[in-house]
Amino acid sequence: MELTSRPKPYYEVGERVEYDCKKGYHHYAPFLTHSICDRNHTWLPISDEPCVRKVCHYIPNPLHGQAILANGSYSFGNQLHFICNDGYYLIGKEILYCELKGSDAVWSGRPPICQKILCKPPPKINNGKHTFSDVEVFEYLEAVTYSCDPAPGPDPFSLIGESTIYCRDNSVWSDDAPECKVVKCRFPVVENGKQIAGFGKKFYYKATVIFECDEGFHIIGSDTIVCNSNSTWDPPVPKCVKGYPNPDEGMLDSLDEWAIALIVIAILVGVAIISVGLHRYLQRRKKEGKADVSAEYATYQSKSATLAEQRS
């Protein structure tokens, strides 16, 4: 609210001031829109409850769609969002804003409508056709399926692309029309290797072949190849060669061989050290044994001499 007159620096007891609703708000009875200077020199309580925001007119749900209040009310400053049901698309603005125009609350535009999704017939293709070729208009999610005609030569036409497409959002088809053409890949040969799956005399579109190398050879490339739409193998035909297909793998094997060699050397060195130690121990024991015998013999000789002197 706002005062209807200029404010004064001082008011007498009992004086009354009037309020009016601001632009964009209207008076809601029975709430008061005035206040009085009381005997204790305070104003009688007043609130903003008498003035409420102006609202835009109600807009119903569009046919085959919904109108959703983004902020919960139709008062100015709020938004109204529109969505369509499946199979329909929106014509017009997706969001309307409740705005002030002069002293009134109005929507920012006209409400949109929901139009049924329809597609024109899908493209025709050379050397092929699609189902429902006599239909002029296709509805949402209606589909057609393509197929190829019989080929005039010994090799058949292959369908390149999606065989089934459908009418989707924005009245467009889900995919481009496929293509019918002869696709034939050369016979795959791998020296020092052989096929283990995908045998055949001729290899047409999407034919799949799997290889393995002979014993003692390793494969370079992929062991599985597929005939693509350009009549070439994808990935290219692999090779079988001696050695390691991956340098890291060869390095790992070499490391394993070095590890084994080091272990053997360590064992041999250990055996040698033990042998030398045992030999030295036995030599020392042998010397100690001789010394003990010599000492015993000397003691014996000394005792014998002493006895002889006593007898004489």
C-alpha positions as CSV (number, residue, x, y, z in Angstrom):
1,M,0.0,0.0,0.0
2,E,0.9,3.7,-0.2
3,L,-0.4,6.9,1.3
4,T,-3.0,8.8,-0.6
5,S,-1.6,12.2,0.6
6,R,1.7,13.7,1.3
7,P,3.1,12.7,4.7
8,K,3.3,15.5,7.4
9,P,6.1,15.9,9.9
10,Y,3.6,15.8,12.8
11,Y,0.0,14.5,13.3
12,E,-2.5,15.4,16.0
13,V,-4.1,12.7,18.1
14,G,-7.2,11.4,16.3
15,E,-5.9,12.4,12.9
16,R,-6.6,9.8,10.2
17,V,-4.5,8.8,7.1
18,E,-5.7,6.9,4.1
19,Y,-3.9,4.3,2.1
20,D,-4.5,3.0,-1.4
21,C,-3.2,-0.2,-3.2
22,K,-0.1,0.2,-5.3
23,K,-0.1,-0.4,-9.1
24,G,-0.7,-4.1,-9.8
25,Y,-2.7,-4.6,-6.5
26,H,-6.4,-4.3,-5.8
27,H,-8.3,-3.7,-2.5
28,Y,-9.7,-6.8,-0.8
29,A,-12.5,-6.0,1.6
30,P,-13.2,-6.0,4.5
31,F,-9.7,-5.1,5.6
32,L,-9.0,-1.5,6.6
33,T,-7.0,0.9,4.4
34,H,-6.6,3.7,7.0
35,S,-4.9,4.3,10.4
36,I,-5.5,6.8,13.2
37,C,-3.0,8.5,15.5
38,D,-3.8,7.1,18.9
39,R,-3.7,8.9,22.3
40,N,-0.3,7.4,23.2
41,H,1.1,8.9,20.0
42,T,1.2,5.6,18.1
43,W,-0.6,4.5,15.0
44,L,-3.3,1.9,15.1
45,P,-2.0,-1.3,13.5
46,I,-2.4,-1.8,9.7
47,S,-1.1,-4.4,7.4
48,D,-0.7,-5.2,3.6
49,E,-3.5,-7.7,3.8
50,P,-6.1,-5.4,2.1
51,C,-4.1,-5.3,-1.1
52,V,-3.5,-8.4,-3.1
53,R,-1.8,-8.9,-6.4
54,K,-3.8,-8.7,-9.6
55,V,-4.1,-11.9,-11.5
56,C,-4.2,-12.9,-15.1
57,H,-7.3,-14.6,-16.5
58,Y,-7.5,-18.4,-16.2
59,I,-6.1,-20.4,-19.2
60,P,-7.4,-24.0,-19.4
61,N,-5.3,-26.9,-20.6
62,P,-4.8,-27.0,-24.3
63,L,-6.4,-29.9,-26.2
64,H,-4.0,-32.8,-26.1
65,G,-1.8,-31.0,-23.6
66,Q,-1.3,-29.4,-20.2
67,A,-0.9,-25.9,-18.8
68,I,1.2,-25.9,-15.6
69,L,1.6,-23.0,-13.2
70,A,5.3,-22.7,-12.4
71,N,4.8,-20.6,-9.2
72,G,1.4,-21.8,-8.0
73,S,-0.8,-18.8,-8.9
74,Y,-2.0,-16.6,-11.7
75,S,-0.8,-13.4,-10.1
76,F,1.5,-11.1,-12.1
77,G,5.2,-12.0,-12.1
78,N,4.4,-15.7,-12.4
79,Q,4.7,-18.1,-15.4
80,L,2.5,-20.7,-17.1
81,H,4.2,-23.6,-18.9
82,F,2.7,-25.6,-21.7
83,I,3.4,-29.2,-22.7
84,C,1.8,-31.5,-25.2
85,N,0.9,-35.2,-24.9
86,D,2.9,-37.9,-26.8
87,G,2.1,-37.8,-30.5
88,Y,1.6,-34.0,-30.5
89,Y,3.9,-31.0,-30.8
90,L,3.5,-27.4,-29.5
91,I,2.7,-24.6,-31.8
92,G,3.3,-21.2,-30.1
93,K,5.2,-20.1,-27.0
94,E,6.1,-22.8,-24.5
95,I,6.0,-20.2,-21.6
96,L,3.6,-17.3,-21.0
97,Y,4.3,-14.6,-18.4
98,C,1.7,-12.8,-16.3
99,E,2.7,-9.1,-16.7
100,L,1.4,-5.7,-15.7
101,K,0.1,-3.6,-18.6
102,G,-1.0,-0.3,-17.3
103,S,-2.9,-1.2,-14.1
104,D,-4.0,-4.6,-15.4
105,A,-2.4,-8.1,-15.3
106,V,-2.3,-9.7,-18.7
107,W,-0.5,-12.7,-20.3
108,S,2.5,-12.0,-22.5
109,G,1.0,-13.8,-25.5
110,R,-1.7,-16.1,-26.8
111,P,-1.8,-19.6,-25.5
112,P,-0.3,-22.2,-27.8
113,I,-2.0,-25.3,-29.2
114,C,-1.0,-28.9,-29.5
115,Q,-0.9,-30.2,-33.1
116,K,-0.9,-33.9,-34.0
117,I,2.5,-35.1,-35.2
118,L,2.3,-36.2,-38.8
119,C,5.1,-37.2,-41.3
120,K,5.2,-37.1,-45.0
121,P,5.9,-40.4,-46.8
122,P,9.6,-41.6,-46.3
123,P,12.0,-41.4,-49.3
124,K,11.9,-44.0,-52.1
125,I,15.2,-45.8,-52.8
126,N,16.8,-47.3,-55.8
127,N,16.7,-51.1,-56.1
128,G,14.3,-51.4,-53.2
129,K,11.0,-50.3,-51.6
130,H,9.2,-49.8,-48.3
131,T,5.9,-51.0,-46.8
132,F,2.8,-48.8,-46.9
133,S,4.0,-47.1,-50.1
134,D,0.4,-46.0,-50.9
135,V,0.0,-44.0,-47.6
136,E,0.1,-40.2,-48.0
137,V,0.4,-39.2,-44.3
138,F,2.0,-41.1,-41.4
139,E,1.1,-40.5,-37.8
140,Y,3.4,-40.4,-34.8
141,L,5.4,-43.6,-34.2
142,E,4.0,-45.2,-37.4
143,A,6.8,-47.2,-39.1
144,V,7.8,-48.5,-42.5
145,T,10.2,-51.3,-43.4
146,Y,12.5,-51.3,-46.4
147,S,13.6,-54.3,-48.5
148,C,15.8,-54.7,-51.5
149,D,14.6,-56.0,-55.0
150,P,16.1,-59.1,-56.5
151,A,19.5,-58.3,-58.2
152,P,19.9,-58.8,-61.9
153,G,23.3,-60.4,-61.5
154,P,24.7,-63.4,-59.5
155,D,25.2,-61.3,-56.4
156,P,22.3,-60.1,-54.3
157,F,21.6,-56.5,-53.2
158,S,22.4,-55.8,-49.5
159,L,20.4,-53.3,-47.4
160,I,22.8,-50.7,-46.0
161,G,21.4,-48.8,-43.0
162,E,18.3,-49.2,-40.8
163,S,15.6,-51.4,-42.4
164,T,12.8,-49.9,-40.2
165,I,12.3,-46.2,-39.5
166,Y,9.4,-44.5,-37.8
167,C,7.7,-41.0,-37.6
168,R,9.0,-39.2,-34.5
169,D,8.9,-35.7,-32.9
170,N,9.0,-32.6,-35.1
171,S,7.5,-34.6,-37.9
172,V,10.7,-36.2,-39.1
173,W,11.7,-39.8,-39.6
174,S,13.9,-41.6,-37.0
175,D,16.7,-42.3,-39.6
176,D,17.8,-41.7,-43.1
177,A,16.5,-44.1,-45.7
178,P,18.7,-47.1,-46.3
179,E,20.5,-48.0,-49.5
180,C,20.4,-51.2,-51.7
181,K,23.6,-52.1,-53.4
182,V,25.8,-55.1,-54.1
183,V,28.5,-55.6,-51.4
184,K,31.1,-58.3,-51.9
185,C,34.4,-58.6,-50.1
186,R,37.4,-60.5,-51.5
187,F,38.2,-64.0,-50.1
188,P,40.3,-63.5,-47.0
189,V,43.7,-65.3,-47.0
190,V,46.1,-65.4,-44.0
191,E,49.5,-67.0,-44.5
192,N,50.6,-69.2,-41.6
193,G,47.0,-69.2,-40.3
194,K,43.5,-70.5,-41.0
195,Q,39.8,-69.6,-40.7
196,I,38.0,-71.2,-37.7
197,A,34.5,-69.6,-38.3
198,G,32.6,-67.8,-41.0
199,F,33.4,-70.2,-43.9
200,G,32.0,-69.5,-47.3
201,K,32.7,-69.2,-51.0
202,K,31.4,-65.6,-51.2
203,F,31.4,-62.9,-48.5
204,Y,28.6,-60.3,-48.6
205,Y,27.6,-57.4,-46.4
206,K,28.2,-58.1,-42.6
207,A,29.8,-61.5,-43.3
208,T,32.1,-62.3,-40.3
209,V,35.2,-64.4,-40.4
210,I,37.4,-65.5,-37.4
211,F,41.1,-66.6,-37.8
212,E,43.7,-68.3,-35.7
213,C,47.5,-68.7,-36.4
214,D,49.4,-71.9,-36.9
215,E,51.5,-73.2,-34.0
216,G,54.6,-71.0,-33.5
217,F,53.0,-67.9,-35.0
218,H,51.3,-64.9,-33.5
219,I,48.5,-62.8,-34.9
220,I,49.0,-59.1,-35.8
221,G,45.6,-57.3,-36.0
222,S,42.2,-58.5,-35.1
223,D,41.2,-62.2,-35.2
224,T,37.7,-61.2,-36.2
225,I,36.9,-59.2,-39.4
226,V,33.5,-58.0,-40.9
227,C,32.7,-57.2,-44.6
228,N,31.6,-53.5,-44.5
229,S,29.4,-51.5,-46.9
230,N,32.5,-50.4,-49.0
231,S,33.2,-54.1,-49.9
232,T,36.3,-54.1,-47.7
233,W,37.2,-56.0,-44.5
234,D,36.9,-54.0,-41.3
235,P,39.3,-54.2,-39.6
236,P,41.8,-55.3,-42.3
237,V,42.7,-58.9,-42.7
238,P,45.3,-59.8,-40.0
239,K,48.8,-61.4,-40.4
240,C,50.4,-64.3,-38.7
241,V,54.1,-63.9,-38.0
242,K,56.7,-65.5,-35.8
243,G,57.6,-63.7,-32.6
244,Y,55.5,-61.6,-30.3
245,P,52.5,-59.7,-31.6
246,N,53.0,-57.2,-28.8
247,P,56.5,-55.9,-27.8
248,D,55.3,-55.8,-24.2
249,E,54.4,-59.5,-24.3
250,G,57.9,-60.4,-25.7
251,M,59.5,-58.2,-23.0
252,L,57.5,-60.0,-20.3
253,D,58.6,-63.4,-21.6
254,S,62.2,-62.2,-21.8
255,L,62.0,-61.0,-18.3
256,D,60.6,-64.4,-17.2
257,E,63.6,-66.1,-18.9
258,W,66.0,-63.8,-17.2
259,A,64.3,-64.5,-13.9
260,I,64.7,-68.2,-14.3
261,A,68.4,-67.8,-15.3
262,L,69.0,-65.7,-12.2
263,I,67.4,-68.2,-10.0
264,V,69.5,-71.0,-11.5
265,I,72.7,-68.9,-11.0
266,A,71.7,-68.1,-7.5
267,I,71.2,-71.8,-6.7
268,L,74.6,-72.7,-8.2
269,V,76.3,-70.0,-6.3
270,G,74.6,-71.1,-3.1
271,V,75.7,-74.7,-3.6
272,A,79.3,-73.6,-4.3
273,I,79.4,-71.4,-1.1
274,I,78.0,-74.3,1.0
275,S,80.5,-76.7,-0.5
276,V,83.5,-74.4,0.2
277,G,82.2,-73.8,3.7
278,L,81.8,-77.5,4.4
279,H,85.3,-78.3,3.0
280,R,86.9,-75.7,5.3
281,Y,85.0,-77.0,8.3
282,L,86.1,-80.6,7.6
283,Q,89.8,-79.4,7.2
284,R,89.6,-77.5,10.4
285,R,88.2,-80.6,12.2
286,K,90.9,-82.8,10.8
287,K,93.7,-80.5,12.0
288,E,92.1,-80.3,15.5
289,G,92.0,-84.1,15.6
290,K,95.7,-84.4,14.8
291,A,96.6,-81.9,17.4
292,D,94.7,-83.8,20.1
293,V,96.4,-87.1,19.2
294,S,99.9,-85.4,19.4
295,A,99.1,-83.9,22.8
296,E,97.9,-87.3,24.1
297,Y,101.1,-89.0,22.8
298,A,103.3,-86.4,24.4
299,T,101.5,-86.8,27.7
300,Y,102.0,-90.6,27.4
301,Q,105.7,-90.2,26.8
302,S,106.1,-87.9,29.8
303,K,104.4,-90.3,32.1
304,S,106.5,-93.2,30.8
305,A,109.7,-91.4,31.5
306,T,108.7,-90.5,35.0
307,L,107.9,-94.1,35.8
308,A,111.3,-95.3,34.5
309,E,113.1,-92.8,36.7
310,Q,111.2,-93.9,39.8
311,R,112.1,-97.5,39.2
312,S,115.8,-96.8,38.8
